[in-house]
Amino acid sequence: MSTTGTAVNARERELLEAARDGNEGAFRDLVEPHRGELHAHCYRMLGSVHDAEDAVQDALLRAWRALPRFEPRHSLRAWLYKIATNVCLDMIGRRPKRVLPIDYGPSTDPQQTAGAPVVESVWVEPYPDDKLGMEDGYAAPEARYERREGVELAFVAALQHLPPRQRAALILREVLGFSANETAESLDSTPASVNSALQRARQAVEERVPEQSQQATIRSLGDKRLRTIVERFMDAMQKDDINTVVSMLAKDAAWSMPPLASWYRGADLPGFLRLGPLSGEWRWRHIPAHANGQPAFAAYEWNDDQQAYLPFGLNVLSFDGDKISDVTSFLNRSIEGTDPEYYARFPDQPLDPERTLAYFGRFGLPDRLD
């Protein structure tokens, strides 16, 4: 018998019967224990926290309507995952693929301006795993990837390049540990087709992700050493100390800034930092954060009009040993256009305070630092 789920227990059966009689509270109690992991699943499928929230809502609505057809002898968890997976497959078919800037186009000359933000929603978004209660360990003994490995930025970005059904097969089998039979049932396919899709998906993902996961790297560094590195990096950024920042980067490190398509690599990084964020034109404050199972920090920029530091972006750090291999700066789109000295090179975009709160609020970050 699969370890990913069993027939409903006595308590679930009681809630199920009440829900079938129209009790919405019983339905909420029935599905609530699964909401967090369903959200993480939809994020892996879609690469977007916002889209994942919509997918979970749609999936639970479909589950509510389909309750009369659910057989209690089956696994409630597997049934919910089947519904959520098919919602995600429907959504993927209606929108462009999400990527990171390094997959969107070539690196940028640091002497050129960063260019305009790409307005279309094509970017992978950061995931607030701590806020949403992402657990350590494996979802099931058969799973190949740990839960936190399954939301690492490089892994989620690699998933987005897979054909949708390959993507679903790899997540269901290797992240969640569902059997080939369960996965085939979720995808209305056969175990042989699932295993074939899984083999192709595994090869494609392994070509795009580092040999060692960020979770393994973080464990090898240890909490104390990792915290020291991140604090030193934040301090150097705040002091516009380009030499220290560069010394902490891997030789071929990449720095990207979605929603800008521009990104910089290796020897071009000192020029980018000197002309860009560490030019001395802005005053920064940084506070530690966590995203995608990885260390991160939030950047706040001083605003004279508000007399406060306002959200600028969330910087997610990836490591190669004790060196930073990637900095992905998810810029807070709502503040674009508010600082004429910096954003004069971009088309002005209106300030949207609600989006500011939603973006940083997902990570439990304050909307201003006085």
Buried (B, 14 or more C-beta within 10 A) or exposed (E): EBEBBBEBEEEBBBBBEBBBEEBEEBBBBBBEEBBBBBBBBBBBBBBBBBBBBBBBEBBBEBBBEEBEEBEEEBBBBBBBBBBBBBBBBEBBEEEEEBBBBBBBEEBBEBEEEBEBBBEEBBBBBBBBBEBBEBEEEBBBEBBEBBBBBBBBBBBBBBBBBBEBBBBBBBBBBBBBBBBBEBBBBBBEBEBEBBBBBBEBBBEBBEEBBBEEBBBEBBEEBEEEEBEEBBEBBBEBBBEBBBEBBBEBBBEEBBBBBBBBBBBBBBEBBBBBBBBBBBEEEBEBBBEEBBBBBBBBBBBBBBBEEEEBBBBBBBBBBBBBEBBBBBBBBBBBBBBBBBBEEBBEEBEEBEEBEEBBBBBBBBBEBBBBBE
